[in-house]
Amino acid sequence: MWLRDALPHHIIQDDNKPYARVMVYGYQSSLPRSQSIQNLEDLATSFHTDLLGLVSTTASKPIIFIAHSLGGLIVKQVSFCLEDASFFFLFLSICVFLFFLSRRRSYQT
């Protein structure tokens, strides 16, 4: 995937070393014959928990969110909890949100 393989070489420090750690976050939005039900809040909570491990110190690298479709709604849901003081380092680490083909509102069922 180009985000993981090529993008870090275009975000560099003054010494020309890559300054990006690109990760792809995936989730199962549906499984054949599954009786499991995950809602937007469940997916966002899981993502949020995984993010906290990346930003436990002030030396964390900047985070750029690039989200598509349902992923955009998940990132948006996670951003709502950033006002909590216990997530201060996560808030400080985020520098950009990019949303592609993401709805502004969640799907109504």
C-alpha positions, 0 to 999 in steps of 0.5 A: 500500500502506497501510504505505508511504503512510499509516504514515509520517504516524503515526510522527512526531518532536517537530516533527510531521515523519514519522520513518519510512521505509517500504519494501516488500521483495519476493522471487520465491518461485516462477516458472512453468517456472523451474529455479531453486531458492532456499532460505530461506537464499538469500532471507535472505542477499539481504534481509540484504545489502539491509538493510546499506545502510540502516544504515551509520551511527549516524544510521540510522532505527529499523527495524520489521519487519512480516513475513507468512508466508514473509517472517517466516521470512526475517526470522527467518533474518536475525535469527540473524546479528545476533550478529556484531559486524560487524552492530552498527549493524543490530542497534541499528537494529531496534526491533520484530519483528511476525510475521503468519501466520508459522510458527515452524519452516521448512517440511520437504521 
